[in-house]
């Protein structure tokens, strides 16, 4: 009688990872994916019973920062669990074979597992002069990406470079560097994880989501998963209270810097960058750049090397409160907004109760209309505040935090 294959928990136990640590990991994945805690047992069961997923990791024009992010994950933890749940068939940096033997490993996966493997791409892909600026084993990065990604179950572009070209694509972009979406047009099941580097927690969450639900997580129009890029850093920043109160760091090392005040004046791009950095932290801790005293450089944003630089200059006309707002004005806006929202919510609730005595609240048009009215009222109340004066010379390059920014990095001007 053939031996029963070991479960993930049993394989992890052999590596010194306890059941408690495994369940803690499953709970963390549930939270990262914005799922209720009740999904933790389902995730644990799926990981224990799922077959190992073939994965190939391609590196092109890159600094290996995303590989380092993956390998520097907390231990024992993410790296142990992921490496036990996937079959990493090809990764130039950490695989044992080299040269033609390594390329044979890649070819074997593409030929033997068509439509069954995950392709992870790190680094931009040069297209100028036929793509000659990055070749591996006599083949251009462009041809490798087109062949491997087109035959994959799904492709995950990790890091800013694989997303939209990143630093190699910064002006004047001599190699014609682009991201995966531009290099392989029409690619299905593409997930983009921008960042310099991406956070390994988000990469792991995508794999866990697929193993649990047999489908990829929902994404925005730029292919970024909502669970990781659905909120502005500014809205969840631990220093947001200082921004609203007008307490800013004026220069590095001053009293405000030592007290953890807002870094907006020092060039922080958090008001325009969508990421879950404040929630998940890095390397298994709560630490992240802003928490360490350095402003966000907007590395999760389109073409951030061009659109977010100079990195130490403040963004003009950030919506919200901040330095131009007094305590009295702030209080009046808050009271007026709450009162308006409360009144409209009461009317909407009464109408809903009359129409639907036992309402499920799912798809309730009354609530949608009420929410739209609240948005309009709050916008009218707060509109004088939004017209904050930008520093001299910055009005013409004003940038507003638009989530639907084009991939090419063009940003609409502030009104």
FIDOBA-143232 format. One record per residue (C-alpha): residue number from 0; residue in one letter; x, y, z. Coordinates in steps of 0.05 Angstrom, whole numbers. Example, Ala and Ser with C-alpha at 12.3 -4.5 7.8 and 13.67 -1.06 7.14 Angstrom:
+------+---------+--------+--------+--------+
| mise | tordren |      u |      v |      w |
+------+---------+--------+--------+--------+
|    0 |       a |    246 |    -90 |    156 |
|    1 |       s |    273 |    -21 |    143 |
+------+---------+--------+--------+--------+
END
This chain:
+------+---------+--------+--------+--------+
| mise | tordren |      u |      v |      w |
+------+---------+--------+--------+--------+
|    0 |       x |      0 |      0 |      0 |
|    1 |       x |     31 |     66 |    -21 |
|    2 |       x |     49 |    114 |     35 |
|    3 |       x |      3 |    172 |     47 |
|    4 |       x |     34 |    237 |     23 |
|    5 |       x |     53 |    284 |     80 |
|    6 |       x |      8 |    344 |     92 |
|    7 |       x |     36 |    414 |     92 |
|    8 |       x |     33 |    416 |    168 |
|    9 |       x |     73 |    352 |    173 |
|   10 |       x |    125 |    377 |    124 |
|   11 |       x |    130 |    443 |    162 |
|   12 |       x |    138 |    406 |    228 |
|   13 |       x |    199 |    371 |    199 |
|   14 |       x |    228 |    441 |    187 |
|   15 |       x |    213 |    464 |    257 |
|   16 |       x |    149 |    503 |    243 |
|   17 |       x |     96 |    487 |    295 |
|   18 |       x |     21 |    480 |    283 |
|   19 |       x |     12 |    544 |    323 |
|   20 |       x |     57 |    581 |    276 |
|   21 |       x |     22 |    552 |    216 |
|   22 |       x |    -47 |    573 |    241 |
|   23 |       x |    -19 |    641 |    258 |
|   24 |       x |      4 |    647 |    186 |
|   25 |       x |    -65 |    626 |    160 |
|   26 |       x |    -97 |    680 |    204 |
|   27 |       x |    -48 |    732 |    178 |
|   28 |       x |    -65 |    712 |    106 |
|   29 |       x |   -139 |    719 |    121 |
|   30 |       x |   -127 |    789 |    149 |
|   31 |       x |    -82 |    809 |     91 |
|   32 |       x |   -135 |    787 |     41 |
|   33 |       x |   -187 |    828 |     79 |
|   34 |       x |   -226 |    765 |     96 |
|   35 |       x |   -263 |    752 |    161 |
|   36 |       x |   -225 |    711 |    213 |
|   37 |       x |   -275 |    654 |    201 |
|   38 |       x |   -237 |    639 |    136 |
|   39 |       x |   -175 |    618 |    174 |
|   40 |       x |   -195 |    544 |    180 |
|   41 |       x |   -213 |    542 |    107 |
|   42 |       x |   -146 |    570 |     87 |
|   43 |       x |   -110 |    520 |    133 |
|   44 |       x |   -149 |    462 |    102 |
|   45 |       x |   -136 |    485 |     31 |
|   46 |       x |    -61 |    492 |     43 |
|   47 |       x |    -59 |    423 |     76 |
|   48 |       x |    -93 |    387 |     19 |
|   49 |       x |    -72 |    426 |    -43 |
|   50 |       x |    -20 |    398 |    -90 |
|   51 |       x |     45 |    435 |    -96 |
|   52 |       x |     40 |    489 |   -149 |
|   53 |       x |     96 |    493 |   -202 |
|   54 |       x |    128 |    562 |   -204 |
|   55 |       x |    180 |    593 |   -248 |
|   56 |       x |    213 |    659 |   -228 |
|   57 |       x |    243 |    701 |   -284 |
|   58 |       x |    293 |    757 |   -272 |
|   59 |       x |    308 |    809 |   -325 |
|   60 |       x |    330 |    882 |   -317 |
|   61 |       x |    328 |    883 |   -241 |
|   62 |       x |    369 |    892 |   -177 |
|   63 |       x |    341 |    826 |   -146 |
|   64 |       x |    307 |    869 |    -93 |
|   65 |       x |    243 |    829 |    -98 |
|   66 |       x |    281 |    763 |    -92 |
|   67 |       x |    314 |    792 |    -30 |
|   68 |       x |    246 |    812 |     -3 |
|   69 |       x |    222 |    741 |    -13 |
|   70 |       x |    283 |    709 |     19 |
|   71 |       x |    287 |    758 |     77 |
|   72 |       x |    217 |    740 |    101 |
|   73 |       x |    208 |    725 |    175 |
|   74 |       x |    236 |    659 |    197 |
|   75 |       x |    207 |    610 |    211 |
|   76 |       x |    147 |    636 |    173 |
|   77 |       x |    128 |    660 |    104 |
|   78 |       x |    189 |    634 |     66 |
|   79 |       x |    185 |    565 |     98 |
|   80 |       x |    110 |    557 |     85 |
|   81 |       x |    112 |    583 |     14 |
|   82 |       x |    172 |    541 |     -6 |
|   83 |       x |    136 |    480 |     21 |
|   84 |       x |     72 |    495 |    -17 |
|   85 |       x |    101 |    512 |    -85 |
|   86 |       x |    150 |    476 |   -129 |
|   87 |       x |    200 |    529 |   -148 |
|   88 |       x |    225 |    498 |   -213 |
|   89 |       x |    266 |    556 |   -238 |
|   90 |       x |    298 |    616 |   -204 |
|   91 |       x |    367 |    637 |   -229 |
|   92 |       x |    388 |    667 |   -162 |
|   93 |       x |    375 |    608 |   -116 |
|   94 |       x |    372 |    545 |   -161 |
|   95 |       x |    428 |    495 |   -161 |
|   96 |       x |    435 |    482 |   -236 |
|   97 |       x |    470 |    534 |   -279 |
|   98 |       x |    480 |    550 |   -352 |
|   99 |       x |    445 |    505 |   -402 |
|  100 |       x |    421 |    458 |   -347 |
|  101 |       x |    384 |    515 |   -315 |
|  102 |       x |    351 |    534 |   -380 |
|  103 |       x |    332 |    461 |   -391 |
|  104 |       x |    294 |    464 |   -325 |
|  105 |       x |    254 |    524 |   -351 |
|  106 |       x |    239 |    490 |   -417 |
|  107 |       x |    216 |    427 |   -381 |
|  108 |       x |    164 |    466 |   -341 |
|  109 |       x |    136 |    502 |   -401 |
|  110 |       x |    131 |    437 |   -441 |
|  111 |       x |    106 |    390 |   -387 |
|  112 |       x |     59 |    437 |   -348 |
|  113 |       x |     27 |    483 |   -400 |
|  114 |       x |    -27 |    525 |   -367 |
|  115 |       x |    -11 |    495 |   -299 |
|  116 |       x |     46 |    536 |   -272 |
|  117 |       x |     53 |    606 |   -242 |
|  118 |       x |    103 |    653 |   -276 |
|  119 |       x |    133 |    706 |   -231 |
|  120 |       x |    170 |    761 |   -268 |
|  121 |       x |    220 |    807 |   -235 |
|  122 |       x |    252 |    864 |   -272 |
|  123 |       x |    235 |    905 |   -334 |
|  124 |       x |    238 |    878 |   -405 |
|  125 |       x |    278 |    918 |   -457 |
|  126 |       x |    247 |    923 |   -526 |
|  127 |       x |    294 |    971 |   -563 |
|  128 |       x |    336 |    942 |   -619 |
|  129 |       x |    300 |    875 |   -615 |
|  130 |       x |    310 |    869 |   -540 |
|  131 |       x |    386 |    857 |   -544 |
|  132 |       x |    399 |    894 |   -478 |
|  133 |       x |    380 |    834 |   -436 |
|  134 |       x |    393 |    763 |   -461 |
|  135 |       x |    396 |    697 |   -423 |
|  136 |       x |    424 |    634 |   -455 |
|  137 |       x |    424 |    668 |   -523 |
|  138 |       x |    350 |    688 |   -518 |
|  139 |       x |    324 |    758 |   -506 |
|  140 |       x |    284 |    773 |   -444 |
|  141 |       x |    227 |    794 |   -490 |
|  142 |       x |    223 |    727 |   -525 |
|  143 |       x |    229 |    689 |   -459 |
|  144 |       x |    173 |    729 |   -427 |
|  145 |       x |    128 |    721 |   -486 |
|  146 |       x |    138 |    645 |   -488 |
|  147 |       x |    135 |    631 |   -413 |
|  148 |       x |     80 |    680 |   -393 |
|  149 |       x |     35 |    662 |   -452 |
|  150 |       x |     33 |    589 |   -430 |
|  151 |       x |     26 |    602 |   -355 |
|  152 |       x |    -35 |    591 |   -311 |
|  153 |       x |    -23 |    662 |   -285 |
|  154 |       x |     32 |    713 |   -286 |
|  155 |       x |     52 |    756 |   -227 |
|  156 |       x |     94 |    817 |   -242 |
|  157 |       x |    132 |    833 |   -178 |
|  158 |       x |    163 |    901 |   -166 |
|  159 |       x |    159 |    967 |   -202 |
|  160 |       x |    205 |    946 |   -259 |
|  161 |       x |    162 |    886 |   -279 |
|  162 |       x |     99 |    928 |   -271 |
|  163 |       x |    113 |    988 |   -316 |
|  164 |       x |    188 |    988 |   -329 |
|  165 |       x |    209 |   1020 |   -263 |
|  166 |       x |    278 |   1052 |   -259 |
|  167 |       x |    304 |   1025 |   -326 |
|  168 |       x |    244 |   1057 |   -360 |
|  169 |       x |    257 |   1125 |   -328 |
|  170 |       x |    270 |   1181 |   -377 |
|  171 |       x |    304 |   1176 |   -426 |
|  172 |       x |    295 |   1100 |   -424 |
|  173 |       x |    352 |   1082 |   -472 |
|  174 |       x |    336 |   1007 |   -473 |
|  175 |       x |    261 |   1015 |   -486 |
|  176 |       x |    246 |    981 |   -420 |
|  177 |       x |    173 |    963 |   -407 |
|  178 |       x |    133 |    921 |   -358 |
|  179 |       x |    102 |    853 |   -370 |
|  180 |       x |     35 |    881 |   -393 |
|  181 |       x |     68 |    921 |   -449 |
|  182 |       x |    117 |    865 |   -468 |
|  183 |       x |     63 |    812 |   -473 |
|  184 |       x |      0 |    848 |   -497 |
|  185 |       x |    -67 |    814 |   -483 |
|  186 |       x |    -38 |    770 |   -428 |
|  187 |       x |    -93 |    738 |   -387 |
|  188 |       x |    -90 |    727 |   -312 |
|  189 |       x |    -37 |    780 |   -300 |
|  190 |       x |    -28 |    806 |   -229 |
|  191 |       x |     15 |    867 |   -217 |
|  192 |       x |     50 |    877 |   -150 |
|  193 |       x |     86 |    945 |   -157 |
|  194 |       x |    136 |    968 |   -105 |
|  195 |       x |    210 |    976 |    -99 |
|  196 |       x |    210 |    922 |    -76 |
|  197 |       x |    141 |    888 |    -70 |
|  198 |       x |    122 |    861 |     -2 |
|  199 |       x |    128 |    786 |      2 |
|  200 |       x |     65 |    783 |     45 |
|  201 |       x |     24 |    806 |    -15 |
|  202 |       x |     57 |    755 |    -62 |
|  203 |       x |     43 |    700 |    -11 |
|  204 |       x |    -29 |    723 |     -3 |
|  205 |       x |    -41 |    716 |    -78 |
|  206 |       x |    -15 |    645 |    -78 |
|  207 |       x |    -56 |    628 |    -16 |
|  208 |       x |   -118 |    659 |    -47 |
|  209 |       x |   -110 |    616 |   -110 |
|  210 |       x |    -98 |    552 |    -70 |
|  211 |       x |   -159 |    566 |    -26 |
|  212 |       x |   -210 |    591 |    -77 |
|  213 |       x |   -180 |    566 |   -143 |
|  214 |       x |   -182 |    636 |   -171 |
|  215 |       x |   -140 |    699 |   -169 |
|  216 |       x |   -160 |    758 |   -125 |
|  217 |       x |   -199 |    817 |   -153 |
|  218 |       x |   -157 |    872 |   -184 |
|  219 |       x |   -164 |    945 |   -205 |
|  220 |       x |   -158 |    971 |   -276 |
|  221 |       x |    -83 |    967 |   -271 |
|  222 |       x |    -81 |    895 |   -250 |
|  223 |       x |    -65 |    909 |   -177 |
|  224 |       x |   -102 |    867 |   -125 |
|  225 |       x |   -151 |    909 |    -86 |
|  226 |       x |   -132 |    878 |    -19 |
|  227 |       x |    -61 |    906 |    -26 |
|  228 |       x |    -72 |    970 |    -67 |
|  229 |       x |   -143 |    991 |    -50 |
|  230 |       x |   -128 |   1044 |      2 |
|  231 |       x |    -85 |   1107 |      3 |
|  232 |       x |    -26 |   1102 |     50 |
|  233 |       x |    -47 |   1171 |     75 |
|  234 |       x |   -113 |   1145 |    101 |
|  235 |       x |    -82 |   1091 |    144 |
|  236 |       x |    -17 |   1125 |    162 |
|  237 |       x |      2 |   1126 |    236 |
|  238 |       x |     22 |   1199 |    227 |
|  239 |       x |    -44 |   1221 |    196 |
|  240 |       x |    -66 |   1254 |    261 |
|  241 |       x |     -6 |   1300 |    257 |
|  242 |       x |    -23 |   1318 |    185 |
|  243 |       x |    -95 |   1336 |    204 |
|  244 |       x |    -70 |   1378 |    263 |
|  245 |       x |    -17 |   1414 |    222 |
|  246 |       x |     43 |   1384 |    257 |
|  247 |       x |     98 |   1374 |    205 |
|  248 |       x |    172 |   1357 |    203 |
|  249 |       x |    207 |   1419 |    176 |
|  250 |       x |    277 |   1390 |    169 |
|  251 |       x |    310 |   1324 |    182 |
|  252 |       x |    327 |   1314 |    255 |
|  253 |       x |    285 |   1371 |    283 |
|  254 |       x |    240 |   1364 |    343 |
|  255 |       x |    180 |   1344 |    300 |
|  256 |       x |    221 |   1290 |    267 |
|  257 |       x |    241 |   1262 |    335 |
|  258 |       x |    169 |   1264 |    358 |
|  259 |       x |    142 |   1227 |    297 |
|  260 |       x |    105 |   1284 |    264 |
|  261 |       x |     79 |   1283 |    192 |
|  262 |       x |    132 |   1278 |    137 |
|  263 |       x |     89 |   1312 |     83 |
|  264 |       x |    133 |   1374 |     79 |
|  265 |       x |    194 |   1330 |     71 |
|  266 |       x |    166 |   1301 |      7 |
|  267 |       x |    125 |   1242 |     32 |
|  268 |       x |     82 |   1215 |    -25 |
|  269 |       x |     34 |   1177 |     20 |
|  270 |       x |    -24 |   1223 |      1 |
|  271 |       x |    -21 |   1197 |    -70 |
|  272 |       x |      3 |   1125 |    -63 |
|  273 |       x |    -43 |   1065 |    -57 |
|  274 |       x |    -14 |   1009 |    -14 |
|  275 |       x |    -26 |    968 |     48 |
|  276 |       x |     44 |    983 |     75 |
|  277 |       x |     18 |   1013 |    140 |
|  278 |       x |    -23 |    950 |    155 |
|  279 |       x |     25 |    893 |    138 |
|  280 |       x |     94 |    923 |    151 |
|  281 |       x |    157 |    889 |    128 |
|  282 |       x |    197 |    827 |    147 |
|  283 |       x |    145 |    802 |    196 |
|  284 |       x |    144 |    866 |    236 |
|  285 |       x |    104 |    931 |    238 |
|  286 |       x |    163 |    970 |    212 |
|  287 |       x |    158 |   1007 |    146 |
|  288 |       x |    192 |   1069 |    116 |
|  289 |       x |    147 |   1122 |    147 |
|  290 |       x |    149 |   1087 |    214 |
|  291 |       x |    225 |   1090 |    209 |
|  292 |       x |    223 |   1165 |    198 |
|  293 |       x |    229 |   1169 |    122 |
|  294 |       x |    174 |   1193 |     76 |
|  295 |       x |    141 |   1148 |     24 |
|  296 |       x |    172 |   1157 |    -45 |
|  297 |       x |    110 |   1130 |    -81 |
|  298 |       x |    143 |   1067 |   -107 |
|  299 |       x |     75 |   1034 |   -115 |
|  300 |       x |     53 |   1089 |   -163 |
|  301 |       x |     57 |   1090 |   -239 |
|  302 |       x |    126 |   1111 |   -266 |
|  303 |       x |    144 |   1135 |   -197 |
|  304 |       x |    217 |   1151 |   -216 |
|  305 |       x |    191 |   1205 |   -262 |
|  306 |       x |    124 |   1225 |   -233 |
|  307 |       x |    143 |   1226 |   -159 |
|  308 |       x |    211 |   1258 |   -163 |
|  309 |       x |    242 |   1300 |   -134 |
|  310 |       x |    229 |   1254 |    -76 |
|  311 |       x |    243 |   1307 |    -23 |
|  312 |       x |    194 |   1359 |    -49 |
|  313 |       x |    123 |   1363 |    -22 |
|  314 |       x |     62 |   1347 |    -63 |
|  315 |       x |     20 |   1409 |    -76 |
|  316 |       x |    -55 |   1414 |    -59 |
|  317 |       x |    -64 |   1349 |    -21 |
|  318 |       x |   -137 |   1340 |     -4 |
|  319 |       x |   -155 |   1339 |     69 |
|  320 |       x |   -137 |   1386 |    125 |
|  321 |       x |    -67 |   1401 |    148 |
|  322 |       x |    -24 |   1463 |    153 |
|  323 |       x |    -71 |   1516 |    126 |
|  324 |       x |   -129 |   1495 |    172 |
|  325 |       x |   -141 |   1522 |    241 |
|  326 |       x |   -171 |   1481 |    298 |
|  327 |       x |   -236 |   1521 |    294 |
|  328 |       x |   -243 |   1509 |    219 |
|  329 |       x |   -228 |   1435 |    228 |
|  330 |       x |   -280 |   1429 |    283 |
|  331 |       x |   -333 |   1464 |    243 |
|  332 |       x |   -321 |   1419 |    183 |
|  333 |       x |   -323 |   1356 |    225 |
|  334 |       x |   -387 |   1376 |    262 |
|  335 |       x |   -421 |   1397 |    197 |
|  336 |       x |   -401 |   1334 |    160 |
|  337 |       x |   -424 |   1288 |    217 |
|  338 |       x |   -490 |   1325 |    225 |
|  339 |       x |   -504 |   1322 |    150 |
|  340 |       x |   -485 |   1249 |    146 |
|  341 |       x |   -527 |   1231 |    207 |
|  342 |       x |   -589 |   1267 |    180 |
|  343 |       x |   -584 |   1235 |    112 |
|  344 |       x |   -571 |   1166 |    142 |
|  345 |       x |   -633 |   1173 |    185 |
|  346 |       x |   -677 |   1191 |    126 |
|  347 |       x |   -648 |   1134 |     85 |
|  348 |       x |   -658 |   1085 |    141 |
|  349 |       x |   -731 |   1105 |    150 |
|  350 |       x |   -744 |   1097 |     75 |
|  351 |       x |   -708 |   1030 |     74 |
|  352 |       x |   -747 |   1005 |    135 |
|  353 |       x |   -813 |   1023 |    102 |
|  354 |       x |   -795 |    991 |     35 |
|  355 |       x |   -759 |    931 |     63 |
|  356 |       x |   -779 |    913 |    135 |
|  357 |       x |   -726 |    857 |    135 |
|  358 |       x |   -671 |    886 |     91 |
|  359 |       x |   -608 |    848 |     73 |
|  360 |       x |   -572 |    913 |     57 |
|  361 |       x |   -541 |    880 |     -4 |
|  362 |       x |   -551 |    922 |    -66 |
|  363 |       x |   -598 |    969 |    -31 |
|  364 |       x |   -606 |   1028 |    -78 |
|  365 |       x |   -630 |   1073 |    -22 |
|  366 |       x |   -565 |   1067 |     14 |
|  367 |       x |   -526 |   1080 |    -49 |
|  368 |       x |   -565 |   1144 |    -62 |
|  369 |       x |   -556 |   1165 |     10 |
|  370 |       x |   -481 |   1153 |      6 |
|  371 |       x |   -478 |   1196 |    -57 |
|  372 |       x |   -515 |   1252 |    -21 |
|  373 |       x |   -467 |   1248 |     38 |
|  374 |       x |   -408 |   1253 |     -8 |
|  375 |       x |   -437 |   1315 |    -42 |
|  376 |       x |   -454 |   1349 |     24 |
|  377 |       x |   -386 |   1335 |     55 |
|  378 |       x |   -352 |   1359 |     -9 |
|  379 |       x |   -390 |   1424 |     -6 |
|  380 |       x |   -373 |   1435 |     67 |
|  381 |       x |   -299 |   1419 |     59 |
|  382 |       x |   -288 |   1451 |     -9 |
|  383 |       x |   -257 |   1516 |     18 |
|  384 |       x |   -204 |   1474 |     53 |
|  385 |       x |   -184 |   1435 |     -9 |
|  386 |       x |   -159 |   1498 |    -43 |
|  387 |       x |    -96 |   1499 |     -2 |
|  388 |       x |    -43 |   1544 |    -31 |
|  389 |       x |     15 |   1506 |    -61 |
|  390 |       x |     86 |   1532 |    -53 |
|  391 |       x |    106 |   1583 |   -106 |
|  392 |       x |    122 |   1551 |   -172 |
|  393 |       x |     87 |   1486 |   -157 |
|  394 |       x |     16 |   1502 |   -178 |
|  395 |       x |     30 |   1484 |   -251 |
|  396 |       x |     55 |   1414 |   -231 |
|  397 |       x |      0 |   1400 |   -181 |
|  398 |       x |    -18 |   1327 |   -173 |
|  399 |       x |    -82 |   1301 |   -142 |
|  400 |       x |    -88 |   1231 |   -111 |
|  401 |       x |   -126 |   1198 |   -168 |
|  402 |       x |   -131 |   1123 |   -160 |
|  403 |       x |   -147 |   1113 |   -233 |
|  404 |       x |    -82 |   1143 |   -259 |
|  405 |       x |    -60 |   1118 |   -327 |
|  406 |       x |     -5 |   1067 |   -328 |
|  407 |       x |     39 |   1115 |   -367 |
|  408 |       x |     42 |   1159 |   -306 |
|  409 |       x |      5 |   1219 |   -332 |
|  410 |       x |    -30 |   1254 |   -275 |
|  411 |       x |    -88 |   1303 |   -281 |
|  412 |       x |    -77 |   1373 |   -254 |
|  413 |       x |   -110 |   1395 |   -189 |
|  414 |       x |   -172 |   1436 |   -200 |
+------+---------+--------+--------+--------+
END
